[in-house]
Amino acid sequence: MKRLSEKEEAVIMIVWDLKKVFAKEVREKLPNPKPHINTVATTMKRLADKGFLKYEEFGGTYRYYAAMSKKVYTNKFVKPLLSGLFGNSIKNAVAFFAEEEEISLTELKEIISLIEKKET
């Protein structure tokens, strides 16, 4: 299994959020300009073919749901990417985004709060 494209990740993020979903519902959640419904349906079919989504058939339409959790996907595809780019150091990754001003002080404080909650 290969990591998903940006467009595929946008679709699966919506599926993770909504749990069980039709292509029309995914399209509604995508940002403007919205792709044609056929593009969304094709993307979802490809995600199912790749093993990321499963579906139930309802007549001529399909309701999709995730075949793997967001956590499993992150551990399998995102963690190794970060490890390679930042020498297996989350600190280096956070420092990079702070230097590039991609992360705010508020977001950093939220991260610290999450870590502190986990340690208690």
C-alpha positions as CSV (number, residue, x, y, z in Angstrom):
1,M,0.0,0.0,0.0
2,K,1.3,3.4,-0.9
3,R,0.5,6.7,0.8
4,L,-2.5,8.5,-0.6
5,S,-2.5,11.6,-2.8
6,E,-3.5,15.0,-1.3
7,K,-7.0,14.7,-3.0
8,E,-7.4,11.1,-1.7
9,E,-6.4,12.1,1.8
10,A,-9.0,14.9,1.7
11,V,-11.7,12.4,0.8
12,I,-10.7,9.8,3.4
13,M,-10.5,12.5,6.1
14,I,-14.2,13.3,5.4
15,V,-15.0,9.6,5.5
16,W,-13.3,9.2,8.9
17,D,-15.3,12.2,10.2
18,L,-18.7,11.1,8.9
19,K,-18.2,7.3,9.4
20,K,-20.5,6.0,6.6
21,V,-21.0,8.3,3.7
22,F,-22.2,8.6,0.1
23,A,-20.1,10.4,-2.6
24,K,-22.6,13.2,-2.6
25,E,-22.0,13.9,1.1
26,V,-18.3,13.8,0.6
27,R,-18.6,16.3,-2.2
28,E,-20.6,18.7,0.0
29,K,-17.8,18.7,2.6
30,L,-15.0,19.3,0.1
31,P,-13.8,23.0,-0.3
32,N,-14.7,25.1,-3.3
33,P,-14.3,24.8,-6.1
34,K,-16.0,21.4,-5.7
35,P,-15.0,18.6,-8.0
36,H,-17.7,17.0,-10.2
37,I,-19.6,14.3,-8.4
38,N,-18.2,11.7,-10.9
39,T,-14.7,12.7,-9.9
40,V,-15.6,12.2,-6.2
41,A,-17.2,8.8,-6.9
42,T,-14.2,7.7,-9.0
43,T,-11.8,8.7,-6.2
44,M,-13.8,6.8,-3.7
45,K,-13.9,3.7,-5.9
46,R,-10.1,3.9,-6.3
47,L,-9.7,4.2,-2.5
48,A,-11.9,1.0,-2.2
49,D,-9.8,-0.7,-4.9
50,K,-6.6,0.2,-3.0
51,G,-8.1,-1.2,0.3
52,F,-8.6,2.1,2.1
53,L,-12.4,2.1,1.9
54,K,-15.1,-0.5,1.9
55,Y,-18.7,-0.1,0.7
56,E,-22.2,-1.3,0.9
57,E,-24.3,-1.3,-2.2
58,F,-27.8,0.3,-2.2
59,G,-29.3,-0.3,-5.6
60,G,-27.2,1.7,-8.0
61,T,-25.3,3.7,-5.3
62,Y,-22.7,2.9,-2.8
63,R,-22.2,4.0,0.8
64,Y,-18.5,4.0,1.8
65,Y,-16.7,3.6,5.2
66,A,-13.1,3.4,6.2
67,A,-11.3,0.1,6.0
68,M,-8.6,1.4,8.3
69,S,-8.6,3.9,11.1
70,K,-7.0,7.3,10.9
71,K,-4.5,6.2,13.6
72,V,-3.5,3.1,11.6
73,Y,-3.0,5.2,8.5
74,T,-1.0,7.8,10.4
75,N,1.3,5.1,11.9
76,K,1.8,3.4,8.6
77,F,2.3,6.4,6.3
78,V,2.8,9.7,8.1
79,K,5.1,8.6,10.9
80,P,7.7,7.1,8.6
81,L,7.6,10.3,6.4
82,L,8.2,12.5,9.4
83,S,10.9,10.2,10.6
84,G,12.7,10.4,7.3
85,L,12.4,14.1,7.0
86,F,13.2,15.0,10.6
87,G,15.6,12.3,11.8
88,N,13.0,10.5,13.8
89,S,12.6,13.6,16.0
90,I,9.2,15.1,16.6
91,K,11.0,18.0,18.2
92,N,12.8,18.7,14.9
93,A,9.5,18.6,13.0
94,V,7.8,21.0,15.4
95,A,10.8,23.3,15.3
96,F,10.7,23.3,11.5
97,F,7.0,24.3,11.4
98,A,7.6,27.0,14.1
99,E,10.5,28.5,12.1
100,E,8.4,28.4,8.9
101,E,5.5,30.1,10.9
102,E,3.2,27.2,10.0
103,I,2.3,26.7,13.7
104,S,1.1,29.3,16.1
105,L,2.0,29.8,19.8
106,T,-1.6,28.8,20.6
107,E,-1.2,25.5,18.7
108,L,2.1,24.9,20.5
109,K,0.4,25.4,23.8
110,E,-2.3,23.0,22.8
111,I,0.3,20.4,22.0
112,I,2.0,20.9,25.3
113,S,-1.4,20.6,27.1
114,L,-2.0,17.3,25.3
115,I,1.4,15.9,26.3
116,E,0.8,17.0,29.9
117,K,-2.6,15.3,30.0
118,K,-1.1,12.1,28.6
119,E,1.7,12.0,31.2
120,T,-0.8,12.2,34.1
